[in-house]
């Protein structure tokens, strides 16, 4: 299943250290020692034994607070633990993993490692450091975590494990250890609601329970996540109130992703644009073919995709804007930047992060997103009109092959929007369907004649009907049997690995491959991506056919050059059917 990884030995992972940087700090982050690389990079020389050098001078205030809390509450288990933070060198921020172990003298050995070389190590460290970050802001005497499989209850003073187990055991532990009065109707109702919400990964809620000693216990749940893993942290506060209150659910956040919900993000955006008149950029993000993922892999996988996408969005806009979920697979970002370069940097980071974190995890599902962007006040004077323009740009991005973004520019996109309206009118009048049916009928009639000349003519008509730049038919001798191009100069053949097992690794169980935008391959198969790029191929449908006896084989390829373009479901269906007819005629005759 997608996202499911086998357990990996961290020591054997393909990651590297930043020049083997090693140093020693005390609990107050004073540097006590360091190897030569550390001293040269951070101190430009040697460490004076009498100096009072703080490593926090290379960290942000936020990371300094987190690392300090991490060190002071370091588990006494003799193990090495990981922490993630950015170090700032020459005004450049470098994301790093701190591998920390405690020495016998009470100080701490630290190794800096680059985070980009180990996804498993990154996920582990990010979850652990975000758990500590959450505690620093909300900790009390006790807290628990839930990772989808088990609960762990810890003491915040020394982080010792008080309990570890499944849902049933966790319920019993909470009731008996914290003396919950389950005869109290509101306590019973809220406790049952909490367990249900936790197992469904619904967080950002507050629960109040009455204890048997008539004191109150409050639990506040928060969600932390990496691009592939999610963890819920519950802060347990005892005896804070003397009066039972109703359950206070957060009305601002989406329960699954932790982003703002539709109501909240809309209100914030309207206030920012219509009331405060603050220049900004609106980005509407839609997960490509999300319904197909849900139907194919199930809703649990779909939820994981949404959580991963939201995490990618949060990472990309950190400190630059706000984001919310406004539909099943649709997100809205209000970016506090209007310069095109800034917008492109954010959108590129979102797009490539999704490809890296999701598609790379399981190449059988190409999870990508499309984005439409409009700027205030440059493109529109209010929220409503800005949203309409961004939404239309999203539609253009979908037609351009998905896995891309469109920044609205009147000189480029105004005519496209008008053209789209004309196409919508043609569809509603029935002319679109009648023209397609007529074209398909003529192509099928010519294939049915089973003649060389008729088959070649049918492929020419098929190329025009599919609106592709080239159709290439590879024959049983692994060579090009037929090639039909929009331009004579386009007659080139780039699929040098034809019939290589590796070439067909991305084909589905039905022996065809459909990619609306081949840039999705850049993060998972650089060689295949280079093959398409060398011939400027941006969108493809490839169908692998065999004869009834399995002896003869053929590959039929539909290619679209840049810019990419989306194939409708109806066109993909017809392309597969036509490919099978081409192969049938090819097996029966020589072109």
ZALOMI-480782 format. One record per residue (C-alpha): x, y, z. Coordinates in steps of 0.25 Angstrom, whole numbers, plus 5000, padded with zeros to 4 digits. Layout:
REM ZALOMI-480782
XYZ
...
This chain:
REM ZALOMI-480782
500050005000
500550144998
501250215009
501550085016
503050065018
503749955024
504549975037
505950025033
507250025041
507550175042
509050145043
508950085029
508250195022
508850275011
509050405018
510250485020
510750575031
511150725028
512650705027
512550615040
512250735049
512350685064
512350775077
511950765091
511050855099
510450865113
509050875117
509051035116
509551015101
510951065104
512050995095
513050915102
513850855091
513750825076
514550755065
515350835055
514250845045
513250905055
514351005060
514651055046
513251065041
512651135054
513851195061
514851215049
515951165058
516051095072
515251095084
515751175096
515551085109
515151215116
514151265106
512651265108
512251225094
510751195092
510251105081
508951185081
509651295074
509451215061
507951185064
506651255063
505951295076
504951185073
505951075071
506751125083
505551105092
505250965086
506650915087
506850965101
505550895105
505950775098
507350765105
506750795119
505750685117
506650585111
506150445113
507050365123
507050235114
508450235109
508050255095
508350355084
507150445080
506950535068
506450675068
506250765055
506550915054
507151015045
508651065047
508851205041
510251225034
510651355027
509151385026
508751255020
507851155027
508251005026
507250905031
507950805040
507750685049
508450685062
508750545067
508850565082
509450465093
509750495107
511150475113
511450425127
511950565131
510550625128
510950695115
510350655102
511050605089
510450655076
510650615062
510050705051
509450635039
508750685026
507350645026
507150635011
507850505010
506950415019
505450425018
505250325029
506250395039
505550535035
504150485039
504650425052
505350545056
504350645052
503250565059
504150565072
504550705071
503150755068
502650675080
503650755089
503250885082
501750855085
502150825100
502850955101
501651035098
500550945105
501250855115
500650825128
500950705137
500650595127
500350575113
500050465103
500350435088
499650355078
500250305065
499150225059
499450095065
499750115080
499650225091
500850265100
500650345113
501850415118
502250505130
502750635125
503750655136
504650545132
503950495119
503850355125
502850255119
501650235129
500850155119
500850095105
499850015098
498550005089
497250085090
496549985099
497649985109
497850135108
496350155112
496550075124
497850145128
497250285127
495950245135
496650175146
498050255147
497350395146
496150355154
495050395144
493650395149
492950315138
491650325145
491650475141
490850485128
491650595122
492950535126
492550405119
492050475107
493350555105
494250435108
493550355097
493650465088
495150485091
495450345088
494650345075
495350475070
496750425074
496650295066
496150375054
497250475056
496350595059
497050695068
497050835072
495950805083
495850825098
495150725107
494850745121
494550625131
494150625145
494950535155
494450455166
495050555176
494150665169
495350725163
495450755148
496450695137
496550765124
497150705111
497550785099
497950715087
498850765076
499450705063
500850705058
501250645045
502350615035
502050595020
501750455022
501450435037
500450495047
500450495062
499450545072
499950605085
498950625097
499350715108
498750675121
498450785132
497950745145
497150825155
497150955147
495650985149
494650965160
493450965150
493150865139
492950935126
492350885113
493350825102
494050945095
494350905081
495250985072
494451055061
495651105053
496350985049
496050865039
496050735047
496850655037
497950745032
498150845044
497950965034
496851075035
495551015031
494751085020
493951185028
495151235036
496151245024
495051315016
494751415027
496251445029
496451465014
495251555012
495651635024
497051645018
496651685004
495251755005
495551825019
496951845021
497351855006
498651785008
499351744995
499451594994
499451474985
498351374985
498651224982
497651124980
498250984980
497550854975
498050714977
498050654963
497150534961
496850524975
495550444973
496350334965
497250324977
496150304987
495450204977
496650124974
497450124988
496350154998
495950275006
497050245017
498050265006
497250395002
497350455016
498850425016
499050495003
498250615009
499050625021
500350615013
499950725004
499550815015
500850795022
501550825009
500750955008
501050995022
502550965020
502551055007
501851175013
502451175027
502451315031
501951365018
500451355019
499251265023
498551145017
497251065019
496550955013
495251005006
494850865000
495050714999
496350734992
496450884990
497250984998
497351134999
498651215002
498751365004
500151395002
500751525007
501651544995
501251594981
502551594974
502551484963
503851424967
503451414982
502151344977
502851254968
503751204979
502651174988
501851094977
503051024972
503350974986
501950924988
501950854975
503250784976
503050754991
501750674988
502450604977
503650564986
502850534998
501650454992
501950414978
503350364981
502750284993
501950204983
502250224968
501050144964
500150274968
500650404962
500050504973
500250644968
499450774969
499050894961
499051034965
498351164960
498851294965
498351444964
498851564971
498251674979
498051794976
498751774962
497751674956
496451694964
495951794974
495151704984
495251564989
494051514981
494651554967
496051514972
495551374975
494851364962
496151394954
497051294963
495951184960
496051214945
497551204945
497351074953
496451024942
497551064931
498650994939
497750864939
497650874924
499150904923
499350764928
499250784943
500450774952
500750924949
500351064953
499751184946
499951324950
498851414944
499351514934
498251584926
499051584913
499251434913
498051374920
496851474917
496651414903
496851274908
495651294918
494751344907
495151224899
494751134910
493451194911
493151164896
493551024899
492651014910
491551064901
491850964891
491750854901
490450904906
489850914892
490250764889
491150814877
492350764884
491850624886
491350614872
492650654865
493450554874
492450444871
492550464856
494150474856
494150344865
493250274855
494050304843
495350254850
494750124854
494150104841
495550114834
496150024845
495049914842
495549904827
496849844832
497649904820
499049964821
498550094814
497350104823
498050074836
499050184832
497950284829
497250244842
498550274850
498650414843
497150444846
497450384860
498550484863
497750604859
496550554867
497350534879
498050664877
499450604879
500750644872
501150504869
500750364869
501850254869
501550104866
502650014870
502549874863
502949734867
504349754863
504449864874
504649974863
503750084858
502650024849
501850154847
502050294851
501050404849
501450554853
500850684852
502150744846
503050664837
504250714845
503750644858
504050504853
505050464864
505050344872
505450354887
504950224894
506350154893
505950064905
504750004897
504449864903
505449884914
504749834927
505049964934
504350044923
503049974927
503149994942
502150104942
501150044934
499850004942
499249864942
498449884930
499749914921
499650064919
500250184924
499650324924
500350444929
499750584927
501050654931
502350574930
503050674940
502550584951
503650484947
504750584950
504650544965
504550394963
505250344950
506250454945
506650364933
505250344928
504950494930
506250524922
505750434911
504450514909
505150644911
506150624900
504950614890
504150724898
503050624901
502150674912
500850594912
500750444908
499850324907
500550194904
499850064902
500549924902
499849814893
500149674891
499549574881
498549464886
499649364887
500549454894
501649444883
501549584877
501649714884
501449854881
501549994887
500650104883
501050244888
500250374887
501150494890
500850644893
502050744892
502150854902
501350914908
500650804915
499250774913
498150694920
497550574913
496050554917
495550424922
494750404909
496050434900
496850334909
495850224907
495750244892
497250254891
497450114898
496350054889
496950114876
498350054880
497849914882
497249924867
498549984862
499249864869
498249764863
498449814849
499949824851
500049674856
499249634843
500049714833
501349784831
501249934830
